């Protein structure tokens, strides 16, 4: 967990220093987990176990429609097993596994409108925290610790799709995701045997924008790359840039804006405003 926290902190610091927009927030939902057990044959039937998933999402804007998401999280996996075919008395059983995971996803999203659909593709590395097999139900159920029989590390391929609702500083998202286990987690499998996780996740979360960004308005000749100043003394851009996605009105990708020119008082050097939101007389502002 310390390594996960360190990775998130480093990613946030790099994104902030590079000037990229960074978003941070919580998420949670359900994981409809099952397992692919081979060979299964007719001995038993593997079913779905409903577990939880919760964590923190760190989203870094990569430019254009793309963003990178890191999601340190806690995920419950496992399955239910019906072995009635080989037992004289059917006894329900359930594998209950808990993992600390770090999914890394590349997200592609539309850039216009308040409601924006997206797709995400990536992978997840997991570390086993707890593993128990529960036999029976109610007060007579028996819990058996099976952590020593499973590998500590797991890995999954992830494919998801969702929609996000964009606000001024906050975004709300809903996402459906499929996780395909890539590792045989059975520590000592027999020949031809394997045990791999599967899961369908339904997630919801909120993210908030971190740091400061400049919002540009005014006159900037993109063709000649020529900078002009308005009466208020601020250079700006013909593209009206939005705080959230850096794109509005002008269409397409806006050119990089020139360095802002703050009005200088007599005998003093220009100064950038400190804290909060302050405006020049025209053309630009510093957004908190």
Secondary structure by P-SEA (a helix, b strand, c coil): caaaaaaaaaaaaaaaaaccbbbbbbbbbbbbbbbbcccccccbbbbbbbbcccbbbbbbbccccbbbbbbbbbbbbbccccccccccbbbbbbbbbbbbbbbbbbbbbbccccccccccccbbbbbbcbbbbbccccccbbbbbccccccccccbbbbbcbbbbbcccbbbbcccbbbbbcccccccccccccccccbbbbbcbbbbbcbbbbbbbccccccccbbbbccccbbbbccccccccccccccccccccccccccccccccccccccccccccccccccc
